[in-house]
């Protein structure tokens, strides 16, 4: 089983938990899928797209239960990224980690399980 990761603000996660489902952020909805990152991609995603953003969480999800709705597709630099073409059931989120910003304003991801 492969663990994938989603960066999300606290408010969006609180709403998703209350509804039992996360339908996606504004970027996800515009692109037609929920963006995730693999363990070796999430730090660069945090640096590029979330620098300076407070109140961030890192969600960890096992990929197998997502089934055929999860597709690994080329993105940044041709690397395959996990994209979920369905809402994310909140119950499938295995870990939620609050993130602090490092001295450069980048979310500090810490140590992750692959």
One Martini backbone bead per residue (centre of mass of N, CA, C, O) as a GRO file, in nm:
protein
  114
    1UNK     BB    1   0.099   0.034   0.020
    2UNK     BB    2   0.030   0.378  -0.048
    3UNK     BB    3   0.117   0.692   0.057
    4UNK     BB    4  -0.063   0.997   0.059
    5UNK     BB    5  -0.074   1.366   0.011
    6UNK     BB    6  -0.243   1.655   0.176
    7UNK     BB    7  -0.278   1.994   0.152
    8UNK     BB    8  -0.452   2.182   0.417
    9UNK     BB    9  -0.671   2.371   0.562
   10UNK     BB   10  -0.840   2.373   0.853
   11UNK     BB   11  -1.118   2.466   0.751
   12UNK     BB   12  -1.156   2.253   0.527
   13UNK     BB   13  -1.133   2.006   0.716
   14UNK     BB   14  -1.366   2.073   0.907
   15UNK     BB   15  -1.582   2.060   0.685
   16UNK     BB   16  -1.526   1.771   0.591
   17UNK     BB   17  -1.579   1.629   0.859
   18UNK     BB   18  -1.874   1.727   0.890
   19UNK     BB   19  -1.956   1.589   0.599
   20UNK     BB   20  -1.746   1.332   0.528
   21UNK     BB   21  -1.625   1.522   0.288
   22UNK     BB   22  -1.392   1.593   0.018
   23UNK     BB   23  -1.413   1.791  -0.286
   24UNK     BB   24  -1.215   2.033  -0.274
   25UNK     BB   25  -1.044   2.275  -0.382
   26UNK     BB   26  -1.028   2.521  -0.600
   27UNK     BB   27  -0.812   2.378  -0.772
   28UNK     BB   28  -0.945   2.104  -0.787
   29UNK     BB   29  -1.212   2.193  -0.917
   30UNK     BB   30  -1.081   2.320  -1.172
   31UNK     BB   31  -0.926   2.034  -1.254
   32UNK     BB   32  -1.114   1.766  -1.160
   33UNK     BB   33  -0.924   1.709  -0.903
   34UNK     BB   34  -0.738   1.570  -0.642
   35UNK     BB   35  -0.453   1.672  -0.502
   36UNK     BB   36  -0.153   1.490  -0.470
   37UNK     BB   37   0.130   1.344  -0.289
   38UNK     BB   38   0.411   1.202  -0.262
   39UNK     BB   39   0.668   1.164  -0.050
   40UNK     BB   40   0.877   1.292  -0.280
   41UNK     BB   41   0.672   1.568  -0.332
   42UNK     BB   42   0.560   1.738  -0.083
   43UNK     BB   43   0.784   1.949  -0.030
   44UNK     BB   44   0.762   2.096  -0.305
   45UNK     BB   45   0.469   2.166  -0.283
   46UNK     BB   46   0.498   2.342  -0.032
   47UNK     BB   47   0.699   2.546  -0.152
   48UNK     BB   48   0.534   2.638  -0.411
   49UNK     BB   49   0.208   2.657  -0.281
   50UNK     BB   50   0.249   2.718   0.069
   51UNK     BB   51   0.399   2.960   0.117
   52UNK     BB   52   0.299   3.144   0.406
   53UNK     BB   53   0.090   2.934   0.517
   54UNK     BB   54  -0.128   2.904   0.754
   55UNK     BB   55  -0.307   2.648   0.889
   56UNK     BB   56  -0.179   2.370   0.817
   57UNK     BB   57  -0.230   2.047   0.676
   58UNK     BB   58  -0.152   1.692   0.683
   59UNK     BB   59  -0.267   1.438   0.479
   60UNK     BB   60  -0.309   1.085   0.518
   61UNK     BB   61  -0.334   0.830   0.252
   62UNK     BB   62  -0.437   0.540   0.142
   63UNK     BB   63  -0.459   0.427  -0.186
   64UNK     BB   64  -0.622   0.159  -0.225
   65UNK     BB   65  -0.923   0.254  -0.132
   66UNK     BB   66  -0.957   0.447  -0.397
   67UNK     BB   67  -0.896   0.306  -0.647
   68UNK     BB   68  -0.984   0.404  -0.973
   69UNK     BB   69  -0.993   0.717  -0.888
   70UNK     BB   70  -0.687   0.673  -0.886
   71UNK     BB   71  -0.437   0.866  -1.058
   72UNK     BB   72  -0.128   0.848  -1.234
   73UNK     BB   73   0.010   1.162  -1.337
   74UNK     BB   74   0.153   1.386  -1.519
   75UNK     BB   75   0.365   1.657  -1.416
   76UNK     BB   76   0.600   1.780  -1.262
   77UNK     BB   77   0.854   1.694  -1.472
   78UNK     BB   78   0.681   1.413  -1.537
   79UNK     BB   79   0.575   1.324  -1.285
   80UNK     BB   80   0.390   1.112  -1.090
   81UNK     BB   81   0.065   1.193  -0.978
   82UNK     BB   82  -0.189   1.195  -0.748
   83UNK     BB   83  -0.533   1.160  -0.864
   84UNK     BB   84  -0.865   1.239  -0.757
   85UNK     BB   85  -1.187   1.128  -0.912
   86UNK     BB   86  -1.309   1.204  -0.618
   87UNK     BB   87  -1.420   1.208  -0.333
   88UNK     BB   88  -1.309   1.238   0.001
   89UNK     BB   89  -1.322   1.036   0.256
   90UNK     BB   90  -1.264   1.111   0.579
   91UNK     BB   91  -1.219   0.811   0.686
   92UNK     BB   92  -0.944   0.774   0.498
   93UNK     BB   93  -0.794   0.942   0.698
   94UNK     BB   94  -0.510   0.850   0.892
   95UNK     BB   95  -0.368   1.145   0.902
   96UNK     BB   96  -0.314   1.449   1.102
   97UNK     BB   97  -0.098   1.734   1.046
   98UNK     BB   98   0.048   1.992   1.182
   99UNK     BB   99   0.193   2.292   1.045
  100UNK     BB  100   0.491   2.456   1.030
  101UNK     BB  101   0.699   2.718   0.976
  102UNK     BB  102   0.979   2.801   0.858
  103UNK     BB  103   1.220   3.047   0.814
  104UNK     BB  104   1.097   3.063   0.496
  105UNK     BB  105   0.773   2.976   0.505
  106UNK     BB  106   0.777   2.668   0.501
  107UNK     BB  107   0.637   2.386   0.535
  108UNK     BB  108   0.692   2.144   0.784
  109UNK     BB  109   0.684   1.804   0.728
  110UNK     BB  110   0.893   1.607   0.803
  111UNK     BB  111   0.843   1.281   0.878
  112UNK     BB  112   0.774   1.010   0.647
  113UNK     BB  113   0.575   0.770   0.520
  114UNK     BB  114   0.557   0.567   0.227
   0.00000   0.00000   0.00000
